[in-house]
Structures are given as C-alpha cells and as structure tokens.
Amino acid sequence: AELLYKPVQVKPEMNFSGIFYAGPKSIDALKAVDPELAQIIDFGFFGFIARPLLYVMKACYSVVGNWGIAIILLTLLVRLCVLPFNVMSFKSMKAMQKVQPAIQALREKYKEDPMRLNQEMMAVMKENGANPVGGCLPMLLQIPIFFALYRVIGSSIELYGSPFMGWIHDLSAHDPFYVLPVSMAVFMYIQQKITPTTMDPTQAKIMTFLPVVFSLFMLQLPSGLTLYMVVSTL
C-alpha cells in the first residue's frame, strides 16, 4: 500500500502522524478504531439493507452461540417478513393457472383481432382476480433482501473457522461432503412440483434442470451461504 500526502507548505522539518489498522474486517473492531472505518466493509449496492441484517445475525448469535443456527434464525426471520409477498404471489399464480384454458380459447377465437383479444383477456383475468404481474412483482421486491443477505453471510469474518454441526467445521468453507448442495437440489425440485405454473411443457422441462444447475453452482460456495439458501428454499 502507498500513502501520498501533499502538504500545503513545505518546511525543512515536518512531522506526519497516522493511524493504521491491520486485522480482520470485523465491523465491531473497525468501529472501535474509528466509526468511519467500518464503512470499508463492502456490502454491495444494498448495503443499507445488509448492515441491519448483520446486526440481527449477530444478535441471534449472542443468544444461541452458534453461527450456523444464527444464519437459520436470520433466514427464518427474513422469510417471515416477506411471507405476505409470497402468499400474494402464490395466489396470483394460482389464479393465472385457473384462467389459462379460457385464455387459450380466446386466443383461438380472436387470433385475427389482437385488440379484441386483449380486451377479452383483461376481462377474464379481472373477473377471476388474476394479474399477470402479480406473481412477479412480489418476487422482485424480495431480490434486494436476498442480495443483501448473500453479501452479509459472504462478507462476515465471524464465520471464518466457525463450526456448525456434524461434518461442517468451517462455515466459510464449502460443504466437504456436498450434503447441503444436494439437499438444495431436492428441495428446489419439490418446490417446482408444488408451485402453480403457466409455462408450456417445453419450458417446464427446461426448468426441471434448474435445481441441478443451482446445486452445481453451490458446490464451492461457503457452507454458510449454502445453508442460508437451503433453509430459505425449505
């Protein structure tokens, strides 16, 4: 590292003083040196959400004394907060699934008249309380929270060398026996089967490969992150 300092006036004899910190990126340790120093921990674009989540996770740890259980509690709390959005999304998808036969019939009937088709489709969806955006909007609202959680767990020095249970001796290292990534694939597959969908058969077949792709992606992720994703899906 190099520090450049340009004084306003150059004198024959000058003294410079500074404070340097060498240690882990622990938000408490950094704040003890200088409150402003804690800002060097990069939580990404959604840092304003990530920092409160970090304090909640640390509060959970102070109660249970295990970082793995603290991650589980934090995940459950977050899922509880976004539960109304999930319920809204599920109801909307269920309603869209219900009106699909009627929508398909309208497309056949008015295939030569796009304007009339749109009017009839909107009338059918309004009558059945279906909203094509309703299933997506609640999920979009959750994205900032999940990205913030991802950065919190991935950037927490407290997880380094911290055991969870059984085969997981370090939450900052990947799962040595890949139990969590495989569990994630299984839970995602079950989730797909019980979630209403309006996709055609070809799209549905493509989506069945997603659990495998996610599982492969998580093979080398820190087990703390994988634990969060498994519990969140479950």
Long-range contacts (C-beta under 8 A, 24 or more apart in sequence): 24-157, 24-160, 25-155, 25-157, 26-157, 26-158, 27-51, 27-54, 41-155, 42-151, 42-155, 43-148, 43-151, 43-152, 43-155, 44-147, 44-148, 44-151, 45-147, 46-144, 46-145, 46-147, 46-148, 46-151, 47-148, 47-151, 49-144, 49-145, 49-148, 50-148, 50-149, 50-151, 50-152, 53-78, 53-145, 53-148, 53-149, 53-152, 54-152, 54-156, 57-152, 57-153, 57-156, 58-158, 61-158, 66-164, 66-165, 67-158, 67-159, 67-162, 67-164, 67-171, 67-224, 68-162, 68-163, 68-164, 68-165, 68-168, 68-171, 68-224, 68-227, 69-164, 71-153, 71-171, 71-224, 71-227, 71-228, 71-231, 72-227, 72-231, 74-149, 74-228, 75-149, 75-228, 75-231, 75-232, 76-231, 78-145, 78-149, 78-232, 79-232, 81-145, 82-138, 82-141, 82-142, 82-145, 85-138, 85-139, 85-141, 85-142, 86-138, 88-134, 88-138, 89-134, 89-135, 89-136, 89-137, 89-138, 89-139, 90-195, 90-196, 91-134, 92-130, 92-131, 92-134, 92-135, 92-138, 93-134, 93-135, 93-195, 93-196, 93-197, 93-198, 94-196, 95-125, 95-128, 95-129, 95-130, 95-131, 95-134, 96-125, 96-130, 96-131, 96-132, 96-134, 96-135, 96-196, 96-198, 97-196, 97-197, 97-198, 98-128, 98-130, 99-124, 99-125, 99-128, 99-130, 100-198, 146-232, 149-228, 150-225, 150-228, 153-222, 153-224, 153-225, 153-228, 154-222, 154-224, 154-225, 156-224, 159-222, 159-224, 164-223, 164-224, 164-227, 168-223, 168-227, 170-223, 171-222, 171-223, 171-224, 171-227, 172-222, 172-223, 172-224, 173-222, 173-223, 174-219, 174-220, 174-221, 174-222, 174-223, 174-226, 175-219, 175-223, 175-226, 178-219, 180-218, 180-223, 180-226, 180-227, 180-230, 181-215, 181-216, 181-218, 181-219, 181-221, 181-226, 182-215, 183-230, 184-211, 184-214, 184-215, 184-218, 184-226, 184-229, 184-230, 184-233, 185-211, 185-212, 185-214, 185-215, 186-211, 187-230, 187-233, 187-234, 188-214, 188-215, 188-233, 191-233
